[in-house]
Amino acid sequence: MTLIKLLMLLLIAFVCGSIGARLAGSDNRGCFTSIVLGFIGALIGSWLSKKLGIEDFLYFRSIPIFWSIIGSAVFVAVINLVSGGSGKR
């Protein structure tokens, strides 16, 4: 994997994680946390789309953008539910 491809992947994960966290009501996330949320969201979102039988319609280089955002939002919402906080400070 070239450096440019890796940076693009990290940027996409950052954007998806940031949008997902914002949709779940959490806006105080750092860059690294947003990147991790993006990757976890891609895993959760892909699993969720397969279970629901709904294909993603927005891809960037085989990365499911829409379901990554949805997966990130679901993950942040579950964390907020379990921790008892909204993530806002």
Backbone as a chain_set.jsonl record, in Angstrom:
{"seq": "MTLIKLLMLLLIAFVCGSIGARLAGSDNRGCFTSIVLGFIGALIGSWLSKKLGIEDFLYFRSIPIFWSIIGSAVFVAVINLVSGGSGKR", "coords": {"N": [[0.859, -1.176, 0.0], [0.635, 2.111, -0.911], [1.855, 5.275, 0.313], [0.147, 7.409, -0.271], [-2.32, 6.111, -0.728], [-2.763, 5.038, 1.808], [-2.986, 7.39, 3.333], [-5.298, 8.464, 2.159], [-7.173, 6.522, 2.902], [-7.126, 6.829, 5.697], [-8.072, 9.45, 5.845], [-10.671, 9.174, 4.813], [-11.74, 7.437, 6.738], [-11.582, 9.134, 8.942], [-13.383, 11.211, 8.231], [-15.809, 9.766, 7.943], [-16.058, 8.699, 10.556], [-16.206, 11.083, 12.05], [-18.577, 12.28, 11.085], [-20.404, 10.257, 11.737], [-20.179, 10.235, 14.563], [-21.124, 12.783, 15.103], [-23.775, 12.561, 14.217], [-24.721, 10.848, 16.147], [-24.795, 12.464, 18.298], [-22.478, 13.287, 19.545], [-19.811, 15.425, 19.73], [-17.259, 16.061, 20.544], [-14.744, 14.782, 19.685], [-11.503, 13.569, 19.009], [-8.966, 13.592, 16.42], [-7.672, 11.061, 16.09], [-9.49, 9.416, 17.452], [-11.753, 9.743, 15.852], [-10.852, 8.553, 13.49], [-10.538, 5.887, 14.316], [-13.211, 5.389, 14.986], [-14.294, 5.543, 12.423], [-13.168, 3.271, 11.157], [-14.176, 1.192, 12.82], [-16.858, 1.725, 12.45], [-17.091, 1.082, 9.737], [-16.826, -1.685, 9.83], [-19.008, -2.434, 11.49], [-21.105, -1.264, 10.047], [-20.936, -2.607, 7.552], [-21.535, -5.217, 8.35], [-24.123, -4.777, 9.349], [-25.471, -3.912, 7.032], [-25.41, -6.246, 5.511], [-26.964, -7.947, 7.104], [-29.419, -6.646, 6.973], [-29.857, -6.777, 4.302], [-29.372, -4.74, 2.507], [-27.736, -3.015, 0.053], [-24.816, -0.938, -0.16], [-24.756, 2.299, -1.567], [-22.924, 4.209, -1.986], [-19.705, 4.311, -2.582], [-16.177, 4.551, -2.069], [-13.419, 3.678, -3.596], [-13.868, 0.942, -2.955], [-14.692, 1.204, -0.311], [-17.315, 1.273, 1.89], [-19.031, 4.047, 2.186], [-21.519, 5.233, 3.118], [-22.571, 3.223, 4.873], [-20.46, 3.052, 6.633], [-20.613, 5.472, 7.964], [-23.155, 5.207, 9.154], [-22.655, 2.929, 10.741], [-20.686, 3.97, 12.464], [-22.19, 5.909, 13.821], [-24.05, 4.256, 15.115], [-22.313, 2.783, 16.761], [-21.208, 4.835, 18.414], [-23.56, 5.719, 19.638], [-24.285, 3.441, 21.108], [-22.084, 3.259, 22.838], [-22.434, 5.684, 24.216], [-24.867, 5.123, 25.436], [-24.226, 2.943, 27.089], [-22.214, 4.068, 28.709], [-23.573, 6.084, 29.906], [-23.476, 8.728, 29.231], [-23.501, 11.587, 27.011], [-21.334, 12.246, 25.59], [-20.717, 14.873, 25.244], [-19.059, 17.717, 26.432]], "CA": [[0.0, 0.0, 0.0], [1.448, 3.314, -0.987], [1.59, 6.286, 1.328], [-1.033, 8.188, -0.688], [-3.502, 5.285, -0.483], [-2.942, 4.967, 3.254], [-3.491, 8.69, 3.783], [-6.691, 8.575, 1.699], [-7.958, 5.63, 3.749], [-7.233, 7.481, 7.001], [-8.932, 10.619, 5.68], [-12.046, 8.694, 4.669], [-12.144, 6.936, 8.056], [-11.765, 10.314, 9.787], [-14.621, 11.893, 7.842], [-16.944, 8.896, 8.296], [-16.147, 8.662, 12.007], [-16.649, 12.393, 12.538], [-19.994, 12.447, 10.746], [-21.151, 9.289, 12.547], [-20.21, 10.709, 15.953], [-21.999, 13.963, 15.127], [-25.154, 12.085, 14.109], [-25.084, 10.209, 17.414], [-24.873, 13.485, 19.334], [-21.188, 13.483, 20.197], [-19.001, 16.251, 18.844], [-15.928, 16.308, 21.097], [-13.881, 13.646, 19.366], [-10.248, 13.957, 18.394], [-8.663, 13.046, 15.096], [-7.422, 9.625, 16.202], [-10.748, 8.762, 17.83], [-12.621, 9.739, 14.669], [-10.329, 7.554, 12.557], [-10.906, 4.582, 14.865], [-14.663, 5.27, 14.804], [-14.541, 5.273, 11.006], [-12.859, 1.865, 10.877], [-15.154, 0.361, 13.523], [-18.123, 1.957, 11.756], [-17.092, 0.321, 8.484], [-17.084, -3.082, 10.173], [-20.391, -2.553, 11.964], [-21.993, -0.914, 8.942], [-20.939, -3.698, 6.57], [-22.28, -6.326, 8.96], [-25.52, -4.375, 9.422], [-26.057, -3.899, 5.686], [-25.616, -7.642, 5.096], [-28.1, -8.48, 7.868], [-30.644, -6.02, 6.471], [-29.975, -7.059, 2.879], [-29.346, -3.475, 1.777], [-26.41, -2.713, -0.483], [-24.389, 0.456, -0.085], [-24.835, 2.972, -2.864], [-21.877, 5.223, -2.032], [-18.407, 3.697, -2.325], [-14.955, 5.193, -2.527], [-12.373, 2.657, -3.67], [-14.417, -0.239, -2.267], [-15.023, 1.5, 1.087], [-18.737, 1.649, 1.945], [-19.09, 5.324, 2.894], [-22.792, 5.405, 3.816], [-22.694, 2.289, 5.986], [-19.428, 3.399, 7.613], [-21.174, 6.562, 8.768], [-24.222, 4.625, 9.969], [-22.014, 2.071, 11.739], [-20.046, 4.844, 13.458], [-23.258, 6.501, 14.634], [-24.578, 3.198, 15.981], [-21.284, 2.475, 17.758], [-21.146, 5.944, 19.38], [-24.811, 5.706, 20.399], [-24.203, 2.338, 22.07], [-21.11, 3.663, 23.864], [-23.08, 6.703, 25.043], [-25.903, 4.45, 26.221], [-23.567, 2.13, 28.114], [-21.457, 4.909, 29.638], [-24.496, 6.999, 30.555], [-23.202, 10.105, 28.842], [-23.749, 11.915, 25.612], [-20.067, 12.543, 24.936], [-20.529, 16.312, 25.191], [-18.436, 18.251, 27.651]], "C": [[0.904, 1.238, 0.0], [1.02, 4.31, 0.084], [0.341, 7.089, 0.994], [-2.312, 7.4, -0.416], [-3.8, 5.186, 1.005], [-3.505, 6.281, 3.798], [-4.94, 8.908, 3.362], [-7.613, 7.72, 2.56], [-8.168, 6.248, 5.132], [-8.147, 8.697, 6.937], [-10.4, 10.213, 5.567], [-12.568, 8.177, 6.011], [-12.416, 8.097, 9.005], [-13.096, 11.002, 9.497], [-15.84, 11.06, 8.237], [-17.138, 8.832, 9.804], [-16.653, 9.965, 12.599], [-18.14, 12.608, 12.282], [-20.854, 11.498, 11.585], [-21.274, 9.721, 13.997], [-21.146, 11.907, 16.088], [-23.465, 13.553, 15.052], [-25.637, 11.454, 15.41], [-25.101, 11.2, 18.572], [-23.581, 13.73, 20.077], [-20.3, 14.287, 19.261], [-17.607, 16.546, 19.374], [-15.038, 15.09, 20.912], [-12.622, 14.178, 18.701], [-10.05, 13.269, 17.059], [-8.484, 11.531, 15.157], [-8.698, 8.869, 16.536], [-11.694, 8.686, 16.638], [-12.163, 8.71, 13.643], [-10.709, 6.148, 13.028], [-12.407, 4.346, 14.711], [-15.018, 4.95, 13.359], [-14.283, 3.827, 10.647], [-13.851, 0.928, 11.554], [-16.522, 0.498, 12.855], [-18.211, 1.202, 10.446], [-17.379, -1.149, 8.755], [-18.532, -3.29, 10.594], [-21.373, -2.295, 10.826], [-22.074, -1.995, 7.886], [-21.729, -4.888, 7.078], [-23.78, -6.015, 8.966], [-26.179, -4.381, 8.047], [-26.3, -5.314, 5.162], [-26.814, -8.241, 5.814], [-29.426, -7.915, 7.362], [-30.874, -6.292, 4.986], [-30.005, -5.807, 2.022], [-27.917, -3.201, 1.335], [-26.096, -1.232, -0.311], [-24.427, 1.052, -1.486], [-23.736, 4.01, -3.029], [-20.556, 4.591, -1.599], [-17.299, 4.652, -2.746], [-13.856, 4.159, -2.448], [-12.71, 1.446, -2.793], [-14.651, -0.036, -0.773], [-16.477, 1.954, 1.126], [-18.94, 2.901, 2.81], [-20.367, 5.446, 3.734], [-22.883, 4.508, 5.037], [-21.59, 2.483, 7.022], [-19.917, 4.506, 8.535], [-22.264, 6.029, 9.697], [-23.632, 3.744, 11.077], [-21.323, 2.873, 12.827], [-21.082, 5.459, 14.383], [-23.838, 5.473, 15.598], [-23.59, 2.89, 17.101], [-21.199, 3.566, 18.829], [-22.408, 5.975, 20.236], [-24.795, 4.602, 21.457], [-23.222, 2.685, 23.186], [-21.719, 4.71, 24.787], [-24.15, 6.097, 25.946], [-25.291, 3.662, 27.38], [-22.869, 3.001, 29.158], [-22.355, 5.911, 30.378], [-24.263, 8.461, 30.235], [-23.479, 10.333, 27.377], [-22.455, 12.218, 24.879], [-19.797, 14.021, 24.834], [-19.951, 16.782, 26.52], [-18.672, 19.72, 27.765]], "O": [[1.813, 1.366, 0.82], [-0.051, 4.185, 0.677], [-0.442, 7.415, 1.886], [-3.289, 7.965, 0.076], [-4.959, 5.244, 1.416], [-4.406, 6.27, 4.637], [-5.727, 9.474, 4.121], [-8.714, 8.148, 2.907], [-9.271, 6.193, 5.675], [-8.913, 8.949, 7.868], [-11.269, 10.846, 6.166], [-13.711, 8.45, 6.379], [-13.368, 8.055, 9.784], [-13.843, 11.333, 10.417], [-16.797, 11.589, 8.803], [-18.269, 8.905, 10.282], [-17.441, 9.956, 13.544], [-18.87, 13.064, 13.162], [-21.909, 11.89, 12.084], [-22.34, 9.593, 14.599], [-21.873, 12.026, 17.074], [-24.306, 14.127, 15.743], [-26.822, 11.519, 15.736], [-25.391, 10.819, 19.706], [-23.598, 14.331, 21.151], [-20.061, 13.877, 18.125], [-16.838, 17.231, 18.7], [-14.633, 14.45, 21.882], [-12.676, 15.128, 17.92], [-10.875, 12.463, 16.63], [-9.078, 10.802, 14.363], [-8.961, 7.806, 15.974], [-12.363, 7.672, 16.439], [-12.989, 8.065, 12.997], [-11.149, 5.319, 12.231], [-12.835, 3.249, 14.352], [-15.938, 4.174, 13.1], [-15.066, 3.212, 9.923], [-14.32, -0.027, 10.936], [-17.253, -0.482, 12.71], [-19.286, 0.729, 10.075], [-18.1, -1.79, 7.991], [-19.201, -4.206, 10.116], [-22.353, -3.022, 10.664], [-23.156, -2.28, 7.372], [-22.5, -5.497, 6.336], [-24.602, -6.869, 8.634], [-27.325, -4.811, 7.912], [-27.278, -5.557, 4.455], [-27.6, -8.967, 5.205], [-30.434, -8.621, 7.326], [-31.97, -6.062, 4.475], [-30.591, -5.803, 0.939], [-27.001, -3.161, 2.156], [-26.991, -0.386, -0.316], [-24.156, 0.364, -2.47], [-23.62, 4.627, -4.088], [-20.318, 4.364, -0.413], [-17.467, 5.456, -3.663], [-13.41, 3.8, -1.358], [-11.892, 1.005, -1.987], [-14.793, -1.014, -0.039], [-16.835, 2.925, 0.46], [-19.011, 2.805, 4.035], [-20.297, 5.731, 4.929], [-23.232, 4.973, 6.122], [-21.771, 2.111, 8.181], [-19.665, 4.481, 9.74], [-22.293, 6.36, 10.882], [-24.071, 3.816, 12.224], [-21.37, 2.493, 13.997], [-20.875, 5.525, 15.595], [-24.088, 5.782, 16.763], [-23.984, 2.75, 18.259], [-21.126, 3.26, 20.019], [-22.332, 6.232, 21.438], [-25.246, 4.816, 22.583], [-23.503, 2.43, 24.357], [-21.546, 4.64, 26.003], [-24.314, 6.518, 27.091], [-25.782, 3.713, 28.507], [-22.927, 2.708, 30.352], [-21.933, 6.512, 31.365], [-24.805, 9.338, 30.907], [-23.667, 9.393, 26.605], [-22.47, 12.426, 23.666], [-18.723, 14.404, 24.369], [-20.321, 16.292, 27.587], [-18.222, 20.345, 28.726]]}, "num_chains": 1, "name": "protein.A"}
